[in-house]
Amino acid sequence: MQRIQTDTYPSQPWLDTHCALGEGPFWEEDTNTIRFLDVEMQKVFRVHVKAGPSSLTTVKDYDISIGYVTSTSGHDEKWETRQK
């Protein structure tokens, strides 16, 4: 009888963001970071993959509810946002 291979997964997430509604993860290859937003808390976050969870920072706080964030072509620090 062939044995079934099973995988194990961490019991805790790699990054505990405490997001109310985390959305839109985007990997920025040039900086090896992941950028994402919390729609409910109206914040954009960034974490450096190699540095790990301790590098999590709030990049921007908005006073409106945002639906997505995208980089402007050629300018990683200039973003376009859309309201929900």
Residue pairs with C-beta under 8 A, 6 or more apart in sequence:
14 53
15 47
15 53
15 56
16 53
17 36
17 38
17 45
17 56
19 38
19 40
19 41
20 38
20 39
20 40
20 41
21 38
21 39
21 40
21 41
22 36
22 37
22 38
22 39
23 36
23 37
23 38
23 39
23 68
24 36
24 37
24 68
24 69
25 34
25 35
25 36
26 34
26 35
26 36
26 69
26 70
26 71
27 33
27 34
27 49
28 34
28 35
28 46
28 71
28 76
30 76
31 48
31 76
32 48
32 49
32 50
33 46
33 47
33 48
33 49
34 46
34 47
34 49
35 44
35 45
35 46
35 59
35 69
36 44
36 45
37 43
37 44
37 45
37 66
37 68
37 69
38 45
39 65
39 66
39 67
39 84
40 65
42 61
42 62
42 63
42 64
42 65
42 66
43 58
43 59
43 60
43 61
43 62
44 58
44 59
44 60
44 62
44 66
44 69
44 79
45 56
45 57
45 58
45 59
46 56
46 57
46 59
47 53
47 55
47 56
47 57
48 55
60 79
62 81
64 83
65 83
65 84
66 81
66 82
66 83
66 84
67 81
67 82
67 83
67 84
68 81
68 82
69 79
69 80
69 81
70 79
70 80
71 78
71 79
71 80
72 78
72 79
72 80
